[in-house]
Amino acid sequence: MKKYLLASLPFIALSSVVVAAPIFETDAPIAYITDLSSGAVLFEKNADKQIPPASMAKMMTVYVAFDLIQKGKLKLDDKFRVNEETWKKWNNQGSTMFLGVGDQVSVRELLHGIVTLSGNDACVVLAEGIAGTEPAFVGLMNKRAKELGMSKSRFGNSNGWPDEGVTMVTARDLAKLGSATVNNFPKLYDAFYGQDAFEWNGITQSNRNPLMGKVAGADGLKTGHTEEAGYGFTGSAEQKGRRLVSVLAGLDSYGGRIEESVKFMNWGFNAWEPKKLFDKGTRVQNAEVQLGDSSTVSLVAAKDLFATIPKASDGKISMKVTYNGPIKAPIVKGQPIATLVVTTADAGQQSVALVAGEDIGEAGFFDSVWAGLKSLLGLA
């Protein structure tokens, strides 16, 4: 049964004044931006429309590799050979790393070739090296997409090359992927995203990220362009501990992508601000525990928790804690077990996880029997 508890926050001033969310206009047919510090969606336009991602699909290729590296199943120093068939198909086919036949290329070099250079050839060599064939690797891509909740996306190849509508995504799903990359693999993200340039075979190419050098804290993620998809970009930047992830797609020019991407990200930082709700470690509420050595467990902020509100807003903030309970023991300290749902008049709902503040063991035999009797007698 889902439980709802209202959170009491006396230090947050409540006001009857409601200020409309900041207005943003863009020429992009598809647009989405979210604040990772709060989970707030600041703007969305056709965010659930399925679209071809072009090279933004390469984010999933990188995500699969990062996941294998973190699990110890792949090493950055592992080397894969460029076979002749792959070279013939992808040599100078769209964006390229300029790999040569027979080159022995490390996973580290291939990841730089994908992230910084957007190399179609690098994607396929990495995919074949990891899974044996590109189709087998695509199976891993789709498995990870399902795990991330990318319910309206599917992948048909490793690099986003047009494939008659097989590879399709949504802006919301791309933002989920970008957010998961940042959150799940912070060290690998820092090592590979946000590089200015990369050199291979004596050829140096610059990163095409339209935010770099124009928006403070910009460090990701991936551009994309085909005639079918138009110009798109999934971007990320962090300022003063606040990270935004944005997606634009369907723009009709290279210059337009730069202009709209910079404008969109700056609007996200400048028109909105974080409002701290709880410090890390603060107990927000207690939750009921079933068959535990304690009848309740504290619900704690795993990190500093924020709401994102318009800078001009004096709007009312309301909160509730939700969880499926009573929660069964055992419970491990730090285990996510509840959600804090924050509602503002001008920014909708924002949801952040709450975790167990302590370990809760299973009840002993007599405690379990007593709990069962109380339940039967309607005393629980």
N, C-alpha and C positions, 0 to 999 in steps of 0.2 A: 504494500500500500504506500502511495506517495505521501510524504509528510510535508507540511508547509509551516514554517515558523517565521514570524516577523522579526526582523533584526532591529534592535533599539539603538539608535545612534544620536545621542544628545548633542554631539559636537558638530553635527551637520545642520546648518541653518535651513529651515524650510520656508518657502515663500510662495505666495499665491500668484506671483508674477511669472508668466510663461513667455519665453522668448523663442521665436521660430528658429529652427536649425539654420545654420549659415547656408546661403544660396551658392551653388556652384553650377556653372554651365560649361559644357565641353562639346567639341565637334565629334568626339569619338562615339560611335554607335554603341559601344560596350564599355562600361566603366564600373569600377568597384574599388573601394578602399576601406581598410580595417585597421584598427589600433590594437596591437597585440598586448599592450599593457592592461587593457580593460576588456577586450573582446568586442568593443563597439564597432558597428558598421557605420562609417561616417557618410558614405554615399554609395548608391548602387543604381545602375542603369542597364537594363537587360542582362543582369548578372547571371541568370540561369539559362540564357539562350545558348544552345550548342553551336560551337564555332570551330573551324580548323585552327589549331594553335600555331602552325608553322614551327619555328625553332623553339618556341616556349615549351614544346613537348620535351626538349632536352633536359629540363629541370627534373623530370621523372627518371631519366637515365642516370643523372647524377645522384638523385635520391637513392635509387637502388644500390649504386656503388657505395655511397656513404654508409648505408645500412649494413652491407656486407663487411665493410672495413671495420665498423664499430663492433660487429659481432665476431671479429677475428677470422672471418672466412675469406678475406681478401686483403692483400697487403699493398701499400702504395708503391713498393719497390718491385712487385710482380711485373713481369714483362710479357707482352703479347706481340706476336709477329703479324705483320701486314701481309696477308696473302694476295696473290696476283688477281684473283677474281674480284675481291673486295676493292682493290686499288683501281681496276679497270672501271668498275661501276661508279666509284665515288671520286676519282681524281678530277678535280676542278668542277665538280657537280655542286653548284651552289657554294655556300661558305665552306672553306676547307682549311685543314691544318697543314696541308701540303705534305702528307705522309708519303713515303716511297715504298716501292715493292721490297719486301724482305726486311724492312725496318723493324728492329726490336724496340718497342716503345713501352715505357713503364706506365702503370696505372696513374701515377702522379702526373706524368706528362700528358697522358690522354685526358685526364680531368681538366687540366689547364687548357688543353686544346678544345674542349667542349665548352667550358664555362666562359673563358675569355675570348676565344676565337670562333666559337659556334661551329666547330668543324663537323660537318656531316660524316666525313671519313672517320674521324676520331670516335664518334658514337658507335658506328658499326664495328670497328675494330675492338672497342671495349666490350660491346655486347657479345660478340663472338668469342672473345677471350674468356668472359665470365661464364657464359651459358652454353658455349659450343656452336650455337647458331643464333642469328638474330631473332627468329620467331620464338625460340625458347626463352630468350631474354625478355621479349615483349610479354610473355606470360608472367614473368616476375613484375614487370611494370604494372600490369593490370591487377595483380594480386596486391601490391602495395597501395594502388589507388583505391581499391575496395576497403582496405584496412584504414585508410585515411578518411573514409567517408566521401570520396569523390564520386558520388552516385550517378552523376550525369556525364562522366568522362570515360573514354576508352582509348586505348593506344593500339596502333597497328604496325608501328615501326619505332625505331630508337631515336630518330632525329627529327620527326615532324614533317618529313617530305610528303607532298600531296599523295594520297593513296585512295582516291575515289570515295572519300567520305568515311573511311574506316576510323581514322584518328580524329576524334572530336572531344572538345572540353567545354567548360564554362568558365567565366571569369571568377565566380565564387570558388569553384574547384581549384583553379590555378592559385588563388589566394591561400586556400587550405594547404596546397602543396608547398608554396613558398614559406608559409608560416611554420609548417612542420619541419622544413629543412633548417630554418633558423633555430627553432626550439630543440629539435632532437639531436642535431649535430653541430653544436656551437663552435667547437674547435675546428672541425673540417670546413664549416662555412667560412670562418675567418681566414683559413689557409687558402681557400680557392676562389671565393667570391670577392669582388672589389679590386682585383688586380688591374693595373693600368694597361698592361700589354704582356705579350708572351712571344718568345722566339722559338722557332723550330726550323731545322734545316737551313739556317742562315736567314730566314725570313721573319721579320718582326711585324706583328699585327696588333693594333690597338683594340681595346675593349670598346664595344659599341654602346655601352650603357649610357643612355641620354641624360642621366642624372649626375653622373660623376663629373666633378668640377663645377657643377651648377647648383647642387643642393647639398648642404652640409650633412655629413654622416651617411651619404649614399654609398652602398656597398653591394647592391644586387638588383635584380636577379638575372633576367634573360629577355633579350629582344627576340622578335620573330617577324618574318616577312616572306610571303609568297604572293603571287598575283591573286590567288583565290582568297587568301586570308587578309590581305592588306597589311598594314604596319601595326604591330602590337608590341606590348612591353609589360612584363611583370616586374615591378620595382620594389625596392626596400631601402629604407634609410632609418637611422637611429639618431635622435637628438635628446640629450639630457636624460638618457635611460628610457626614452619613449620610442618604440619602433612602430612604423607604419609599413604596411604592405599594400601596394596598389596594382591594379590591372587595367590596362587600356587595350582595346582591340578594334580592328576595322578601320583604322585611319588610312587616309589616301596618299600620304607622302612621308618621306623620311624626315623632312623638316617639321611637319605637323606633329609627328611622334615626339620629337624633342620638345617642342613648345608645349604640347598638352601634358606630357609627362612631368615636366618641371612645374608647370602651373598647378597640376593636380596635387603633387606631393607638397608643395609649399602651402597650398590651401589647407591640407590636412594638418600641418604643423601650426600654421598661423591663425586659423579660424577656430581651432579647438584647443582645449587645455585639459590636463589631467587633474582630477580631484581625488586626493587620497582618502580612502575609506577606512582601511585598517593597515597597521604596521605588520610586517612579517612576524609570525608567532603569536599574534593576538587571537584569543579565543572569541569566536563570533557567537556560537551557540553550543548547546549539547544535543546529542542525538540518542535515541533509545537503542539499546543493545539487547539482542535476544541470545539467551543461553551463554552469557559471558560472566566472567568473575567480577564484572561491574555492570550495573544496569544502564549506564550512560557512557558516552565517549564525547570528548570535547572536539568541536569542529574548529579548525585553526587555519589561519591564513598562511599558506605555504610560502608566499612572497608578499611584498607590499602590494596591496590591492587598490586599484583606482577605478573611477568612472571617468569617462571622457565626455565633457560638456562644452557647448559653445562658450567662447571667452566672454561674450556679452550676456550670458544667461544667469538669471537668478531663479531658474526653474526648480520645482520640487523634485527631490530625489526620494524614492521609496525602495525598500529592499525586502526580500524574503529569502529564507534558506529552504531549499528543497532536497529531499533525499528519499530513497525507497527504503522504508523501514517497517518494523524495527530491523536494524542491521545485525546480521548474524556474526557471532564471534567464531573464530579468532579474528582480531583486527590488528594490523601492523601499523605502528606509528609512521605517519607520513603517507599513508594509503589514501588516495582520493575517494571520498565517500559521500560528498554532498556538493551542492552547487549554490553559490550566492547569485541570485538574480536581481540585478539593479535596473530600475525603470526610471527614466527621466522623460519629461514631457517633450523635450526637443531632440532626444537621441534614441528613443525607443528602449528596448531591452538589451542589457549587457550581462553576460554570464561568465563567472569565474569559479574555479574549483576550490573547494575547501577540503582539508585533509585531516586525518585522525591525529589528535594531539598526543596520544599515548598508545602503548600496546594494551590490548584487551585480550586476556586469555579465555579459554573455554571454561565454563562453570564446572565445578566438581559434581559428583554423582548426586548428592543430596540436594544441592542447589538446583540441579536440573529437574529432579523429582518435584521439589517444592514449586518451581516455576510452572511445571505442567499442571499440578493441582490447582494453583491459582488461576491458570487459564481456563481449566474446566469449570471452576466455580464462578468465573466471571469477575475475579478479583484482580486480574492482571491489568 
